[in-house]
């Protein structure tokens, strides 16, 4: 009899704790109706914002990049801002990787909303061929133009055929350029157009005394 009473008392003591535990860890069912405090398909849980943040960029040493350069797709989303306006945004960029250079990012022409104004002059790359240059402006920019701020290869070499028509931008002449969630810094110097990010290690050329590398 005493044994049965002990079991009854133990179950009464344990019941509130079990109920509290169940209340803490049982999620309410998904509902398509808007109810205060309820999870719904229209109101995703608070942690979804964290889930949509871009992954950190992997560590890369620019001295390990190949020569001749490599061309590869960019998994991160790229965004470019000029005069406070997004003039290019894409998930389909390409990048060129070359020894001692920060990566150069090329944007599909269909993802560029800024105006590209052809200018005189060109340059020649031993790997990619002849490049032409553009002034860049944003819609409604009150006449402000970023001069010689972008370039493209209309007829690149066979190795870089995928770059045809894609456009690269000098980060130094834009308000902001981002790779994923990271704001880039321009490659040193006034000629190379690479974008530096915090994941890069090694020596990036472009500063005085390095351009002959």
PyMOL commands that place a pseudoatom at each C-alpha (Angstrom):
pseudoatom trace, name=CA, resn=UNK, resi=1, chain=A, elem=C, hetatm=0, pos=[0.000, 0.000, 0.000]
pseudoatom trace, name=CA, resn=UNK, resi=2, chain=A, elem=C, hetatm=0, pos=[2.814, 2.394, 0.904]
pseudoatom trace, name=CA, resn=UNK, resi=3, chain=A, elem=C, hetatm=0, pos=[4.509, 1.550, -2.394]
pseudoatom trace, name=CA, resn=UNK, resi=4, chain=A, elem=C, hetatm=0, pos=[1.353, 2.487, -4.371]
pseudoatom trace, name=CA, resn=UNK, resi=5, chain=A, elem=C, hetatm=0, pos=[1.027, 5.796, -2.485]
pseudoatom trace, name=CA, resn=UNK, resi=6, chain=A, elem=C, hetatm=0, pos=[4.688, 6.619, -3.258]
pseudoatom trace, name=CA, resn=UNK, resi=7, chain=A, elem=C, hetatm=0, pos=[4.085, 6.030, -6.974]
pseudoatom trace, name=CA, resn=UNK, resi=8, chain=A, elem=C, hetatm=0, pos=[0.996, 8.268, -6.935]
pseudoatom trace, name=CA, resn=UNK, resi=9, chain=A, elem=C, hetatm=0, pos=[2.860, 11.078, -5.171]
pseudoatom trace, name=CA, resn=UNK, resi=10, chain=A, elem=C, hetatm=0, pos=[5.819, 10.792, -7.587]
pseudoatom trace, name=CA, resn=UNK, resi=11, chain=A, elem=C, hetatm=0, pos=[3.543, 10.992, -10.615]
pseudoatom trace, name=CA, resn=UNK, resi=12, chain=A, elem=C, hetatm=0, pos=[1.797, 14.098, -9.253]
pseudoatom trace, name=CA, resn=UNK, resi=13, chain=A, elem=C, hetatm=0, pos=[5.125, 15.828, -8.659]
pseudoatom trace, name=CA, resn=UNK, resi=14, chain=A, elem=C, hetatm=0, pos=[6.511, 14.905, -12.085]
pseudoatom trace, name=CA, resn=UNK, resi=15, chain=A, elem=C, hetatm=0, pos=[3.415, 15.898, -14.058]
pseudoatom trace, name=CA, resn=UNK, resi=16, chain=A, elem=C, hetatm=0, pos=[3.816, 19.702, -13.912]
pseudoatom trace, name=CA, resn=UNK, resi=17, chain=A, elem=C, hetatm=0, pos=[7.466, 19.461, -14.957]
pseudoatom trace, name=CA, resn=UNK, resi=18, chain=A, elem=C, hetatm=0, pos=[6.564, 17.211, -17.907]
pseudoatom trace, name=CA, resn=UNK, resi=19, chain=A, elem=C, hetatm=0, pos=[3.772, 19.537, -18.982]
pseudoatom trace, name=CA, resn=UNK, resi=20, chain=A, elem=C, hetatm=0, pos=[6.120, 22.531, -18.773]
pseudoatom trace, name=CA, resn=UNK, resi=21, chain=A, elem=C, hetatm=0, pos=[8.738, 20.700, -20.815]
pseudoatom trace, name=CA, resn=UNK, resi=22, chain=A, elem=C, hetatm=0, pos=[6.153, 19.805, -23.434]
pseudoatom trace, name=CA, resn=UNK, resi=23, chain=A, elem=C, hetatm=0, pos=[4.977, 23.412, -23.610]
pseudoatom trace, name=CA, resn=UNK, resi=24, chain=A, elem=C, hetatm=0, pos=[8.499, 24.733, -24.080]
pseudoatom trace, name=CA, resn=UNK, resi=25, chain=A, elem=C, hetatm=0, pos=[9.605, 22.412, -26.854]
pseudoatom trace, name=CA, resn=UNK, resi=26, chain=A, elem=C, hetatm=0, pos=[6.443, 21.746, -28.852]
pseudoatom trace, name=CA, resn=UNK, resi=27, chain=A, elem=C, hetatm=0, pos=[6.137, 24.118, -31.833]
pseudoatom trace, name=CA, resn=UNK, resi=28, chain=A, elem=C, hetatm=0, pos=[2.652, 25.246, -32.898]
pseudoatom trace, name=CA, resn=UNK, resi=29, chain=A, elem=C, hetatm=0, pos=[1.462, 23.834, -36.227]
pseudoatom trace, name=CA, resn=UNK, resi=30, chain=A, elem=C, hetatm=0, pos=[2.007, 25.805, -39.434]
pseudoatom trace, name=CA, resn=UNK, resi=31, chain=A, elem=C, hetatm=0, pos=[-1.027, 27.766, -40.481]
pseudoatom trace, name=CA, resn=UNK, resi=32, chain=A, elem=C, hetatm=0, pos=[-1.874, 29.844, -43.512]
pseudoatom trace, name=CA, resn=UNK, resi=33, chain=A, elem=C, hetatm=0, pos=[-4.085, 32.073, -41.335]
pseudoatom trace, name=CA, resn=UNK, resi=34, chain=A, elem=C, hetatm=0, pos=[-2.615, 35.135, -39.691]
pseudoatom trace, name=CA, resn=UNK, resi=35, chain=A, elem=C, hetatm=0, pos=[-2.900, 34.727, -35.912]
pseudoatom trace, name=CA, resn=UNK, resi=36, chain=A, elem=C, hetatm=0, pos=[-1.024, 36.794, -33.333]
pseudoatom trace, name=CA, resn=UNK, resi=37, chain=A, elem=C, hetatm=0, pos=[2.010, 34.884, -32.073]
pseudoatom trace, name=CA, resn=UNK, resi=38, chain=A, elem=C, hetatm=0, pos=[1.472, 31.893, -34.367]
pseudoatom trace, name=CA, resn=UNK, resi=39, chain=A, elem=C, hetatm=0, pos=[3.912, 30.547, -36.919]
pseudoatom trace, name=CA, resn=UNK, resi=40, chain=A, elem=C, hetatm=0, pos=[2.563, 30.720, -40.450]
pseudoatom trace, name=CA, resn=UNK, resi=41, chain=A, elem=C, hetatm=0, pos=[3.691, 30.325, -44.019]
pseudoatom trace, name=CA, resn=UNK, resi=42, chain=A, elem=C, hetatm=0, pos=[3.232, 34.076, -44.445]
pseudoatom trace, name=CA, resn=UNK, resi=43, chain=A, elem=C, hetatm=0, pos=[5.260, 34.862, -41.308]
pseudoatom trace, name=CA, resn=UNK, resi=44, chain=A, elem=C, hetatm=0, pos=[8.438, 32.730, -41.350]
pseudoatom trace, name=CA, resn=UNK, resi=45, chain=A, elem=C, hetatm=0, pos=[10.277, 32.193, -38.049]
pseudoatom trace, name=CA, resn=UNK, resi=46, chain=A, elem=C, hetatm=0, pos=[12.793, 34.809, -36.968]
pseudoatom trace, name=CA, resn=UNK, resi=47, chain=A, elem=C, hetatm=0, pos=[15.817, 32.661, -37.844]
pseudoatom trace, name=CA, resn=UNK, resi=48, chain=A, elem=C, hetatm=0, pos=[15.139, 32.689, -41.612]
pseudoatom trace, name=CA, resn=UNK, resi=49, chain=A, elem=C, hetatm=0, pos=[16.922, 36.059, -41.896]
pseudoatom trace, name=CA, resn=UNK, resi=50, chain=A, elem=C, hetatm=0, pos=[20.071, 34.397, -40.594]
pseudoatom trace, name=CA, resn=UNK, resi=51, chain=A, elem=C, hetatm=0, pos=[19.671, 31.543, -43.052]
pseudoatom trace, name=CA, resn=UNK, resi=52, chain=A, elem=C, hetatm=0, pos=[19.609, 33.928, -46.035]
pseudoatom trace, name=CA, resn=UNK, resi=53, chain=A, elem=C, hetatm=0, pos=[22.910, 35.602, -45.156]
pseudoatom trace, name=CA, resn=UNK, resi=54, chain=A, elem=C, hetatm=0, pos=[25.718, 34.852, -47.613]
pseudoatom trace, name=CA, resn=UNK, resi=55, chain=A, elem=C, hetatm=0, pos=[28.346, 32.338, -46.593]
pseudoatom trace, name=CA, resn=UNK, resi=56, chain=A, elem=C, hetatm=0, pos=[31.785, 33.805, -45.734]
pseudoatom trace, name=CA, resn=UNK, resi=57, chain=A, elem=C, hetatm=0, pos=[34.152, 33.886, -48.689]
pseudoatom trace, name=CA, resn=UNK, resi=58, chain=A, elem=C, hetatm=0, pos=[36.716, 31.054, -48.636]
pseudoatom trace, name=CA, resn=UNK, resi=59, chain=A, elem=C, hetatm=0, pos=[40.341, 31.944, -47.931]
pseudoatom trace, name=CA, resn=UNK, resi=60, chain=A, elem=C, hetatm=0, pos=[42.402, 32.284, -51.130]
pseudoatom trace, name=CA, resn=UNK, resi=61, chain=A, elem=C, hetatm=0, pos=[46.058, 33.192, -51.682]
pseudoatom trace, name=CA, resn=UNK, resi=62, chain=A, elem=C, hetatm=0, pos=[46.517, 35.381, -54.764]
pseudoatom trace, name=CA, resn=UNK, resi=63, chain=A, elem=C, hetatm=0, pos=[49.985, 33.922, -55.230]
pseudoatom trace, name=CA, resn=UNK, resi=64, chain=A, elem=C, hetatm=0, pos=[48.355, 30.548, -55.819]
pseudoatom trace, name=CA, resn=UNK, resi=65, chain=A, elem=C, hetatm=0, pos=[46.230, 31.852, -58.685]
pseudoatom trace, name=CA, resn=UNK, resi=66, chain=A, elem=C, hetatm=0, pos=[47.375, 30.458, -62.061]
pseudoatom trace, name=CA, resn=UNK, resi=67, chain=A, elem=C, hetatm=0, pos=[49.148, 32.012, -65.002]
pseudoatom trace, name=CA, resn=UNK, resi=68, chain=A, elem=C, hetatm=0, pos=[47.728, 31.877, -67.654]
pseudoatom trace, name=CA, resn=UNK, resi=69, chain=A, elem=C, hetatm=0, pos=[44.682, 33.093, -65.710]
pseudoatom trace, name=CA, resn=UNK, resi=70, chain=A, elem=C, hetatm=0, pos=[41.643, 30.977, -64.894]
pseudoatom trace, name=CA, resn=UNK, resi=71, chain=A, elem=C, hetatm=0, pos=[38.023, 31.857, -65.640]
pseudoatom trace, name=CA, resn=UNK, resi=72, chain=A, elem=C, hetatm=0, pos=[35.266, 30.613, -63.353]
pseudoatom trace, name=CA, resn=UNK, resi=73, chain=A, elem=C, hetatm=0, pos=[31.646, 31.315, -62.362]
pseudoatom trace, name=CA, resn=UNK, resi=74, chain=A, elem=C, hetatm=0, pos=[30.958, 33.287, -59.196]
pseudoatom trace, name=CA, resn=UNK, resi=75, chain=A, elem=C, hetatm=0, pos=[28.612, 31.594, -56.690]
pseudoatom trace, name=CA, resn=UNK, resi=76, chain=A, elem=C, hetatm=0, pos=[28.014, 34.802, -54.713]
pseudoatom trace, name=CA, resn=UNK, resi=77, chain=A, elem=C, hetatm=0, pos=[25.631, 37.555, -55.692]
pseudoatom trace, name=CA, resn=UNK, resi=78, chain=A, elem=C, hetatm=0, pos=[27.317, 40.700, -57.022]
pseudoatom trace, name=CA, resn=UNK, resi=79, chain=A, elem=C, hetatm=0, pos=[25.970, 44.218, -56.561]
pseudoatom trace, name=CA, resn=UNK, resi=80, chain=A, elem=C, hetatm=0, pos=[27.303, 47.570, -57.807]
pseudoatom trace, name=CA, resn=UNK, resi=81, chain=A, elem=C, hetatm=0, pos=[26.060, 50.982, -56.625]
pseudoatom trace, name=CA, resn=UNK, resi=82, chain=A, elem=C, hetatm=0, pos=[26.722, 54.351, -58.306]
pseudoatom trace, name=CA, resn=UNK, resi=83, chain=A, elem=C, hetatm=0, pos=[25.207, 57.682, -57.249]
pseudoatom trace, name=CA, resn=UNK, resi=84, chain=A, elem=C, hetatm=0, pos=[23.184, 55.848, -54.630]
pseudoatom trace, name=CA, resn=UNK, resi=85, chain=A, elem=C, hetatm=0, pos=[21.543, 53.556, -57.169]
pseudoatom trace, name=CA, resn=UNK, resi=86, chain=A, elem=C, hetatm=0, pos=[22.077, 49.883, -57.897]
pseudoatom trace, name=CA, resn=UNK, resi=87, chain=A, elem=C, hetatm=0, pos=[23.346, 49.869, -61.479]
pseudoatom trace, name=CA, resn=UNK, resi=88, chain=A, elem=C, hetatm=0, pos=[24.166, 46.153, -61.647]
pseudoatom trace, name=CA, resn=UNK, resi=89, chain=A, elem=C, hetatm=0, pos=[23.102, 43.110, -59.672]
pseudoatom trace, name=CA, resn=UNK, resi=90, chain=A, elem=C, hetatm=0, pos=[23.620, 39.515, -60.680]
pseudoatom trace, name=CA, resn=UNK, resi=91, chain=A, elem=C, hetatm=0, pos=[23.981, 35.922, -59.591]
pseudoatom trace, name=CA, resn=UNK, resi=92, chain=A, elem=C, hetatm=0, pos=[25.647, 35.033, -62.882]
pseudoatom trace, name=CA, resn=UNK, resi=93, chain=A, elem=C, hetatm=0, pos=[28.995, 36.841, -62.779]
pseudoatom trace, name=CA, resn=UNK, resi=94, chain=A, elem=C, hetatm=0, pos=[32.294, 35.397, -63.954]
pseudoatom trace, name=CA, resn=UNK, resi=95, chain=A, elem=C, hetatm=0, pos=[35.697, 36.120, -62.462]
pseudoatom trace, name=CA, resn=UNK, resi=96, chain=A, elem=C, hetatm=0, pos=[39.268, 35.962, -63.741]
pseudoatom trace, name=CA, resn=UNK, resi=97, chain=A, elem=C, hetatm=0, pos=[41.992, 34.734, -61.388]
pseudoatom trace, name=CA, resn=UNK, resi=98, chain=A, elem=C, hetatm=0, pos=[45.613, 35.591, -62.155]
pseudoatom trace, name=CA, resn=UNK, resi=99, chain=A, elem=C, hetatm=0, pos=[48.781, 35.347, -60.057]
pseudoatom trace, name=CA, resn=UNK, resi=100, chain=A, elem=C, hetatm=0, pos=[49.297, 38.333, -57.713]
pseudoatom trace, name=CA, resn=UNK, resi=101, chain=A, elem=C, hetatm=0, pos=[46.016, 39.918, -58.827]
pseudoatom trace, name=CA, resn=UNK, resi=102, chain=A, elem=C, hetatm=0, pos=[42.786, 40.413, -56.933]
pseudoatom trace, name=CA, resn=UNK, resi=103, chain=A, elem=C, hetatm=0, pos=[39.957, 38.660, -58.838]
pseudoatom trace, name=CA, resn=UNK, resi=104, chain=A, elem=C, hetatm=0, pos=[38.338, 40.649, -61.630]
pseudoatom trace, name=CA, resn=UNK, resi=105, chain=A, elem=C, hetatm=0, pos=[34.544, 40.297, -61.767]
pseudoatom trace, name=CA, resn=UNK, resi=106, chain=A, elem=C, hetatm=0, pos=[32.592, 40.445, -65.038]
pseudoatom trace, name=CA, resn=UNK, resi=107, chain=A, elem=C, hetatm=0, pos=[28.845, 41.153, -65.108]
pseudoatom trace, name=CA, resn=UNK, resi=108, chain=A, elem=C, hetatm=0, pos=[26.381, 39.831, -67.724]
pseudoatom trace, name=CA, resn=UNK, resi=109, chain=A, elem=C, hetatm=0, pos=[25.155, 42.768, -69.830]
pseudoatom trace, name=CA, resn=UNK, resi=110, chain=A, elem=C, hetatm=0, pos=[21.510, 41.860, -69.198]
pseudoatom trace, name=CA, resn=UNK, resi=111, chain=A, elem=C, hetatm=0, pos=[21.997, 42.467, -65.456]
pseudoatom trace, name=CA, resn=UNK, resi=112, chain=A, elem=C, hetatm=0, pos=[23.331, 46.002, -65.866]
pseudoatom trace, name=CA, resn=UNK, resi=113, chain=A, elem=C, hetatm=0, pos=[20.824, 48.848, -65.530]
pseudoatom trace, name=CA, resn=UNK, resi=114, chain=A, elem=C, hetatm=0, pos=[23.322, 51.714, -65.551]
pseudoatom trace, name=CA, resn=UNK, resi=115, chain=A, elem=C, hetatm=0, pos=[24.198, 53.492, -68.805]
pseudoatom trace, name=CA, resn=UNK, resi=116, chain=A, elem=C, hetatm=0, pos=[27.424, 52.398, -70.512]
pseudoatom trace, name=CA, resn=UNK, resi=117, chain=A, elem=C, hetatm=0, pos=[28.798, 55.137, -72.777]
pseudoatom trace, name=CA, resn=UNK, resi=118, chain=A, elem=C, hetatm=0, pos=[31.586, 53.984, -75.131]
pseudoatom trace, name=CA, resn=UNK, resi=119, chain=A, elem=C, hetatm=0, pos=[34.733, 56.120, -75.046]
pseudoatom trace, name=CA, resn=UNK, resi=120, chain=A, elem=C, hetatm=0, pos=[37.845, 56.310, -77.186]
pseudoatom trace, name=CA, resn=UNK, resi=121, chain=A, elem=C, hetatm=0, pos=[40.873, 54.186, -76.440]
pseudoatom trace, name=CA, resn=UNK, resi=122, chain=A, elem=C, hetatm=0, pos=[41.518, 50.547, -75.764]
pseudoatom trace, name=CA, resn=UNK, resi=123, chain=A, elem=C, hetatm=0, pos=[43.986, 48.204, -74.104]
pseudoatom trace, name=CA, resn=UNK, resi=124, chain=A, elem=C, hetatm=0, pos=[45.338, 44.792, -74.992]
pseudoatom trace, name=CA, resn=UNK, resi=125, chain=A, elem=C, hetatm=0, pos=[45.692, 41.778, -72.699]
pseudoatom trace, name=CA, resn=UNK, resi=126, chain=A, elem=C, hetatm=0, pos=[47.998, 38.987, -73.801]
pseudoatom trace, name=CA, resn=UNK, resi=127, chain=A, elem=C, hetatm=0, pos=[45.478, 36.447, -72.468]
pseudoatom trace, name=CA, resn=UNK, resi=128, chain=A, elem=C, hetatm=0, pos=[42.074, 37.946, -73.205]
pseudoatom trace, name=CA, resn=UNK, resi=129, chain=A, elem=C, hetatm=0, pos=[42.631, 40.217, -76.209]
pseudoatom trace, name=CA, resn=UNK, resi=130, chain=A, elem=C, hetatm=0, pos=[41.507, 43.799, -76.882]
pseudoatom trace, name=CA, resn=UNK, resi=131, chain=A, elem=C, hetatm=0, pos=[39.313, 45.627, -74.364]
pseudoatom trace, name=CA, resn=UNK, resi=132, chain=A, elem=C, hetatm=0, pos=[37.183, 48.719, -74.908]
pseudoatom trace, name=CA, resn=UNK, resi=133, chain=A, elem=C, hetatm=0, pos=[36.137, 51.176, -72.207]
pseudoatom trace, name=CA, resn=UNK, resi=134, chain=A, elem=C, hetatm=0, pos=[32.995, 52.937, -71.024]
pseudoatom trace, name=CA, resn=UNK, resi=135, chain=A, elem=C, hetatm=0, pos=[31.913, 55.913, -69.004]
pseudoatom trace, name=CA, resn=UNK, resi=136, chain=A, elem=C, hetatm=0, pos=[29.172, 54.875, -66.572]
pseudoatom trace, name=CA, resn=UNK, resi=137, chain=A, elem=C, hetatm=0, pos=[26.154, 56.768, -65.269]
pseudoatom trace, name=CA, resn=UNK, resi=138, chain=A, elem=C, hetatm=0, pos=[23.088, 55.934, -63.215]
pseudoatom trace, name=CA, resn=UNK, resi=139, chain=A, elem=C, hetatm=0, pos=[19.551, 56.847, -64.218]
pseudoatom trace, name=CA, resn=UNK, resi=140, chain=A, elem=C, hetatm=0, pos=[18.617, 60.280, -62.952]
pseudoatom trace, name=CA, resn=UNK, resi=141, chain=A, elem=C, hetatm=0, pos=[22.179, 61.048, -61.864]
pseudoatom trace, name=CA, resn=UNK, resi=142, chain=A, elem=C, hetatm=0, pos=[21.931, 64.767, -62.782]
pseudoatom trace, name=CA, resn=UNK, resi=143, chain=A, elem=C, hetatm=0, pos=[24.654, 64.464, -65.390]
pseudoatom trace, name=CA, resn=UNK, resi=144, chain=A, elem=C, hetatm=0, pos=[27.280, 62.868, -63.132]
pseudoatom trace, name=CA, resn=UNK, resi=145, chain=A, elem=C, hetatm=0, pos=[29.345, 60.323, -65.058]
pseudoatom trace, name=CA, resn=UNK, resi=146, chain=A, elem=C, hetatm=0, pos=[32.078, 58.002, -63.797]
pseudoatom trace, name=CA, resn=UNK, resi=147, chain=A, elem=C, hetatm=0, pos=[34.716, 58.326, -66.512]
pseudoatom trace, name=CA, resn=UNK, resi=148, chain=A, elem=C, hetatm=0, pos=[36.378, 55.234, -68.011]
pseudoatom trace, name=CA, resn=UNK, resi=149, chain=A, elem=C, hetatm=0, pos=[34.867, 53.255, -65.169]
pseudoatom trace, name=CA, resn=UNK, resi=150, chain=A, elem=C, hetatm=0, pos=[34.170, 49.963, -66.970]
pseudoatom trace, name=CA, resn=UNK, resi=151, chain=A, elem=C, hetatm=0, pos=[35.527, 47.772, -69.749]
pseudoatom trace, name=CA, resn=UNK, resi=152, chain=A, elem=C, hetatm=0, pos=[34.594, 44.728, -71.823]
pseudoatom trace, name=CA, resn=UNK, resi=153, chain=A, elem=C, hetatm=0, pos=[36.011, 42.279, -74.367]
pseudoatom trace, name=CA, resn=UNK, resi=154, chain=A, elem=C, hetatm=0, pos=[33.808, 42.096, -77.431]
pseudoatom trace, name=CA, resn=UNK, resi=155, chain=A, elem=C, hetatm=0, pos=[35.869, 39.370, -79.108]
pseudoatom trace, name=CA, resn=UNK, resi=156, chain=A, elem=C, hetatm=0, pos=[38.037, 37.703, -76.473]
pseudoatom trace, name=CA, resn=UNK, resi=157, chain=A, elem=C, hetatm=0, pos=[40.450, 34.872, -77.187]
pseudoatom trace, name=CA, resn=UNK, resi=158, chain=A, elem=C, hetatm=0, pos=[39.106, 31.322, -77.363]
pseudoatom trace, name=CA, resn=UNK, resi=159, chain=A, elem=C, hetatm=0, pos=[40.238, 30.584, -73.800]
pseudoatom trace, name=CA, resn=UNK, resi=160, chain=A, elem=C, hetatm=0, pos=[38.072, 33.441, -72.528]
pseudoatom trace, name=CA, resn=UNK, resi=161, chain=A, elem=C, hetatm=0, pos=[35.226, 33.259, -75.056]
pseudoatom trace, name=CA, resn=UNK, resi=162, chain=A, elem=C, hetatm=0, pos=[32.644, 33.170, -72.245]
pseudoatom trace, name=CA, resn=UNK, resi=163, chain=A, elem=C, hetatm=0, pos=[33.593, 36.774, -71.329]
pseudoatom trace, name=CA, resn=UNK, resi=164, chain=A, elem=C, hetatm=0, pos=[32.267, 38.199, -74.605]
pseudoatom trace, name=CA, resn=UNK, resi=165, chain=A, elem=C, hetatm=0, pos=[30.041, 41.175, -73.832]
pseudoatom trace, name=CA, resn=UNK, resi=166, chain=A, elem=C, hetatm=0, pos=[30.441, 40.867, -70.045]
pseudoatom trace, name=CA, resn=UNK, resi=167, chain=A, elem=C, hetatm=0, pos=[31.435, 44.104, -68.310]
pseudoatom trace, name=CA, resn=UNK, resi=168, chain=A, elem=C, hetatm=0, pos=[33.916, 44.732, -65.490]
pseudoatom trace, name=CA, resn=UNK, resi=169, chain=A, elem=C, hetatm=0, pos=[33.795, 47.838, -63.279]
pseudoatom trace, name=CA, resn=UNK, resi=170, chain=A, elem=C, hetatm=0, pos=[36.511, 49.734, -61.420]
pseudoatom trace, name=CA, resn=UNK, resi=171, chain=A, elem=C, hetatm=0, pos=[35.497, 49.553, -57.770]
pseudoatom trace, name=CA, resn=UNK, resi=172, chain=A, elem=C, hetatm=0, pos=[37.370, 52.807, -57.120]
pseudoatom trace, name=CA, resn=UNK, resi=173, chain=A, elem=C, hetatm=0, pos=[34.919, 54.673, -59.377]
pseudoatom trace, name=CA, resn=UNK, resi=174, chain=A, elem=C, hetatm=0, pos=[31.727, 53.204, -57.902]
pseudoatom trace, name=CA, resn=UNK, resi=175, chain=A, elem=C, hetatm=0, pos=[30.018, 54.070, -54.609]
pseudoatom trace, name=CA, resn=UNK, resi=176, chain=A, elem=C, hetatm=0, pos=[30.070, 50.459, -53.505]
pseudoatom trace, name=CA, resn=UNK, resi=177, chain=A, elem=C, hetatm=0, pos=[30.680, 46.998, -54.943]
pseudoatom trace, name=CA, resn=UNK, resi=178, chain=A, elem=C, hetatm=0, pos=[29.839, 43.849, -53.013]
pseudoatom trace, name=CA, resn=UNK, resi=179, chain=A, elem=C, hetatm=0, pos=[30.605, 40.162, -53.328]
pseudoatom trace, name=CA, resn=UNK, resi=180, chain=A, elem=C, hetatm=0, pos=[27.979, 38.355, -51.282]
pseudoatom trace, name=CA, resn=UNK, resi=181, chain=A, elem=C, hetatm=0, pos=[27.693, 40.463, -48.132]
pseudoatom trace, name=CA, resn=UNK, resi=182, chain=A, elem=C, hetatm=0, pos=[31.216, 41.903, -48.331]
pseudoatom trace, name=CA, resn=UNK, resi=183, chain=A, elem=C, hetatm=0, pos=[32.069, 45.385, -49.576]
pseudoatom trace, name=CA, resn=UNK, resi=184, chain=A, elem=C, hetatm=0, pos=[35.183, 45.219, -51.761]
pseudoatom trace, name=CA, resn=UNK, resi=185, chain=A, elem=C, hetatm=0, pos=[38.276, 47.432, -51.895]
pseudoatom trace, name=CA, resn=UNK, resi=186, chain=A, elem=C, hetatm=0, pos=[39.848, 48.350, -55.228]
pseudoatom trace, name=CA, resn=UNK, resi=187, chain=A, elem=C, hetatm=0, pos=[43.091, 46.702, -56.285]
pseudoatom trace, name=CA, resn=UNK, resi=188, chain=A, elem=C, hetatm=0, pos=[46.006, 49.129, -55.753]
pseudoatom trace, name=CA, resn=UNK, resi=189, chain=A, elem=C, hetatm=0, pos=[47.051, 51.370, -58.629]
pseudoatom trace, name=CA, resn=UNK, resi=190, chain=A, elem=C, hetatm=0, pos=[45.080, 53.094, -61.368]
pseudoatom trace, name=CA, resn=UNK, resi=191, chain=A, elem=C, hetatm=0, pos=[45.174, 50.397, -64.059]
pseudoatom trace, name=CA, resn=UNK, resi=192, chain=A, elem=C, hetatm=0, pos=[44.229, 46.993, -62.666]
pseudoatom trace, name=CA, resn=UNK, resi=193, chain=A, elem=C, hetatm=0, pos=[40.560, 46.498, -61.889]
pseudoatom trace, name=CA, resn=UNK, resi=194, chain=A, elem=C, hetatm=0, pos=[40.570, 43.660, -59.367]
pseudoatom trace, name=CA, resn=UNK, resi=195, chain=A, elem=C, hetatm=0, pos=[38.304, 43.626, -56.328]
pseudoatom trace, name=CA, resn=UNK, resi=196, chain=A, elem=C, hetatm=0, pos=[39.957, 42.949, -52.977]
pseudoatom trace, name=CA, resn=UNK, resi=197, chain=A, elem=C, hetatm=0, pos=[38.058, 41.140, -50.237]
pseudoatom trace, name=CA, resn=UNK, resi=198, chain=A, elem=C, hetatm=0, pos=[39.082, 40.209, -46.701]
pseudoatom trace, name=CA, resn=UNK, resi=199, chain=A, elem=C, hetatm=0, pos=[39.486, 36.505, -47.543]
pseudoatom trace, name=CA, resn=UNK, resi=200, chain=A, elem=C, hetatm=0, pos=[42.460, 37.173, -49.849]
pseudoatom trace, name=CA, resn=UNK, resi=201, chain=A, elem=C, hetatm=0, pos=[46.001, 36.535, -48.637]
pseudoatom trace, name=CA, resn=UNK, resi=202, chain=A, elem=C, hetatm=0, pos=[49.348, 37.035, -50.370]
pseudoatom trace, name=CA, resn=UNK, resi=203, chain=A, elem=C, hetatm=0, pos=[50.669, 40.129, -52.147]
pseudoatom trace, name=CA, resn=UNK, resi=204, chain=A, elem=C, hetatm=0, pos=[48.346, 41.867, -54.607]
pseudoatom trace, name=CA, resn=UNK, resi=205, chain=A, elem=C, hetatm=0, pos=[50.211, 43.784, -57.321]
pseudoatom trace, name=CA, resn=UNK, resi=206, chain=A, elem=C, hetatm=0, pos=[49.399, 47.319, -58.381]
pseudoatom trace, name=CA, resn=UNK, resi=207, chain=A, elem=C, hetatm=0, pos=[51.223, 49.418, -55.801]
pseudoatom trace, name=CA, resn=UNK, resi=208, chain=A, elem=C, hetatm=0, pos=[54.406, 51.264, -56.855]
pseudoatom trace, name=CA, resn=UNK, resi=209, chain=A, elem=C, hetatm=0, pos=[57.228, 48.820, -57.513]
pseudoatom trace, name=CA, resn=UNK, resi=210, chain=A, elem=C, hetatm=0, pos=[54.942, 45.844, -58.209]
pseudoatom trace, name=CA, resn=UNK, resi=211, chain=A, elem=C, hetatm=0, pos=[53.515, 46.516, -61.663]
pseudoatom trace, name=CA, resn=UNK, resi=212, chain=A, elem=C, hetatm=0, pos=[56.398, 44.725, -63.410]
pseudoatom trace, name=CA, resn=UNK, resi=213, chain=A, elem=C, hetatm=0, pos=[55.628, 41.413, -61.665]
for i in range(1, 213): cmd.bond("trace and resi %d" % i, "trace and resi %d" % (i + 1))
show_as sticks, trace
zoom trace
